[in-house]
Amino acid sequence: MDSREQQGPSRGMLTVLLGAVGAGPLLLYGLSAVSDSIIVDLGISEAQFGLLATACFTCAAIGNATLARVADRHSDMSLMTIVFALAAAALALVAVPAGFGMLLVAAALSGIAQSFPNGVTNRILLERVPVQKRIGWVGIKQSGVQVSQLVVSVVFPLLAAAAGWRGAALAIALVPLVLMVMTWRALRAAPLLAETSEPVAEPDPGEPDLAEADDANADPAAPVTPAPATSPRYPGMMWALAAFGLLNGIGVQATNVYMPLFSVRELDFPLVLGGVTAAVAGAIGVAARVGWARQMARGASGPRVLLLLALIAVTGAALFFAAGVTGWAWLLWIAAALHGTSALGVSVVLMSALVRSIPATAMASASGMVTAGMFTGFALGPVAMGLLVSSPGGFSLGWAVVGLVYLLCALLAVVLIRAANRAA
């Protein structure tokens, strides 16, 4: 066996996997962190600002649904290069002083950059990372979105204070370019494994557990032959994951996009501190995704994990509502922490399920369908929240609706648990 294969992939590979997942969201998190300045400078409404996220995630959803099978036929190197190049181009377009229309184009481009990362990074895990490391690495690389949120929510307002928000975007555009060069080196240094066609087993909703083997004593990393794609229960598992991702996605991005604006407008936070609220959620989200991935790897029940995450998210939405009504800033910080712990951790549960059940040859397309569900929710959340915030009900109505959406997530998780119990 080649000595490089014996050593396995390096931490540099893990860095670029995390970077690929986090590169596309850099633009939207950066703009959200300075949303008050953008709204004032461009003379747009809160609902119009929400259209930026809608344009981004609509393109991401369409891209995941339509380009995923194309991605199955292209190399890891080319797809990773496309991801980073599109992310950098989107940020560079923000620097062009051409009004709100150019921001929409940039947001759409950043959405396309989010069409490939889950599929290609999952495939890289199956093809180049030993089985015993995969689920742990899933948790780390899926935290790329929250690392992006953490870093850019703090750095973007600081750069904007010195060079304006357009200058900040141009500076941040260097990050994807550096990651692209790192990717070329990491992929060349990580050979394909001898066996890449046998992912870890993953039950579907018709089995005793959606995301884990029901027997807690079973080895969760034991490779077995997956169910064929023609299995009548296979589509049910995938669509259940996509449905939960859609509902959760609505609440996630309604909160992510408008949390900094809420803190500035309703609680009189300065602009930089408003960005810190999103950074806190992102930092906790990073730890949460790694932690939930470890629970999954230890045999935790998938539907029960999803139910727990939904209930925590409901509590967070209630605290956002209470913070707006009372004006108590400490409630906002707790709400942001609960948001990071719960809603931001769902993606790792969904992606862990895919890595455990889908062969490498179909990983990009299967990941694309589930990710398309999440991004459809991401697209709906901000525009709906923008309309609610602009209505007489304001942020109070917006947070109430977010809480209702998370309650629907909890109901879906209960249905999955009952289906698993009946099957058992």
Rosetta blueprint (number, residue, H / E / L):
1 M L
2 D L
3 S H
4 R H
5 E H
6 Q H
7 Q H
8 G L
9 P L
10 S L
11 R H
12 G H
13 M H
14 L H
15 T H
16 V H
17 L H
18 L H
19 G H
20 A H
21 V H
22 G H
23 A H
24 G L
25 P L
26 L H
27 L H
28 L H
29 Y H
30 G H
31 L H
32 S H
33 A H
34 V L
35 S H
36 D H
37 S H
38 I H
39 I H
40 V H
41 D H
42 L H
43 G L
44 I L
45 S L
46 E H
47 A H
48 Q H
49 F H
50 G H
51 L H
52 L H
53 A H
54 T H
55 A H
56 C H
57 F H
58 T H
59 C H
60 A H
61 A H
62 I H
63 G H
64 N H
65 A H
66 T H
67 L H
68 A H
69 R H
70 V H
71 A H
72 D H
73 R L
74 H L
75 S L
76 D H
77 M H
78 S H
79 L H
80 M H
81 T H
82 I H
83 V H
84 F H
85 A H
86 L H
87 A H
88 A H
89 A H
90 A H
91 L H
92 A H
93 L H
94 V H
95 A L
96 V L
97 P L
98 A L
99 G L
100 F H
101 G H
102 M H
103 L H
104 L H
105 V H
106 A H
107 A H
108 A H
109 L H
110 S H
111 G H
112 I H
113 A H
114 Q L
115 S L
116 F L
117 P H
118 N H
119 G H
120 V H
121 T H
122 N H
123 R H
124 I H
125 L H
126 L H
127 E H
128 R H
129 V L
130 P L
131 V H
132 Q H
133 K H
134 R H
135 I H
136 G H
137 W H
138 V H
139 G H
140 I H
141 K H
142 Q H
143 S L
144 G H
145 V H
146 Q H
147 V H
148 S H
149 Q H
150 L H
151 V H
152 V H
153 S H
154 V H
155 V H
156 F H
157 P H
158 L H
159 L H
160 A H
161 A H
162 A H
163 A H
164 G H
165 W H
166 R H
167 G H
168 A H
169 A H
170 L H
171 A H
172 I H
173 A L
174 L H
175 V H
176 P H
177 L H
178 V H
179 L H
180 M H
181 V H
182 M H
183 T H
184 W H
185 R H
186 A H
187 L H
188 R H
189 A H
190 A L
191 P L
192 L L
193 L L
194 A L
195 E L
196 T L
197 S L
198 E L
199 P L
200 V E
201 A L
202 E L
203 P L
204 D L
205 P L
206 G L
207 E L
208 P L
209 D L
210 L L
211 A L
212 E L
213 A L
214 D L
215 D L
216 A L
217 N L
218 A L
219 D L
220 P L
221 A L
222 A L
223 P E
224 V L
225 T L
226 P L
227 A L
228 P L
229 A L
230 T L
231 S L
232 P L
233 R L
234 Y H
235 P H
236 G H
237 M H
238 M H
239 W H
240 A H
241 L H
242 A H
243 A H
244 F H
245 G H
246 L H
247 L H
248 N H
249 G H
250 I H
251 G H
252 V H
253 Q H
254 A H
255 T H
256 N H
257 V H
258 Y H
259 M H
260 P H
261 L H
262 F H
263 S H
264 V H
265 R H
266 E H
267 L H
268 D L
269 F L
270 P L
271 L H
272 V H
273 L H
274 G H
275 G H
276 V H
277 T H
278 A H
279 A H
280 V H
281 A H
282 G H
283 A H
284 I H
285 G H
286 V H
287 A H
288 A H
289 R H
290 V H
291 G H
292 W H
293 A H
294 R H
295 Q H
296 M H
297 A H
298 R L
299 G L
300 A L
301 S L
302 G H
303 P H
304 R H
305 V H
306 L H
307 L H
308 L H
309 L H
310 A H
311 L H
312 I H
313 A H
314 V H
315 T H
316 G H
317 A H
318 A H
319 L H
320 F H
321 F H
322 A H
323 A H
324 G H
325 V H
326 T H
327 G L
328 W L
329 A H
330 W H
331 L H
332 L H
333 W H
334 I H
335 A H
336 A H
337 A H
338 L H
339 H H
340 G H
341 T H
342 S L
343 A H
344 L H
345 G H
346 V H
347 S H
348 V H
349 V H
350 L H
351 M H
352 S H
353 A H
354 L H
355 V H
356 R H
357 S H
358 I L
359 P L
360 A H
361 T H
362 A H
363 M H
364 A H
365 S H
366 A H
367 S H
368 G H
369 M H
370 V H
371 T H
372 A H
373 G H
374 M H
375 F H
376 T H
377 G H
378 F H
379 A H
380 L H
381 G H
382 P H
383 V H
384 A H
385 M H
386 G H
387 L H
388 L H
389 V H
390 S H
391 S L
392 P L
393 G L
394 G H
395 F H
396 S H
397 L H
398 G H
399 W H
400 A H
401 V H
402 V H
403 G H
404 L H
405 V H
406 Y H
407 L H
408 L H
409 C H
410 A H
411 L H
412 L H
413 A H
414 V H
415 V H
416 L H
417 I H
418 R H
419 A H
420 A H
421 N H
422 R H
423 A H
424 A L
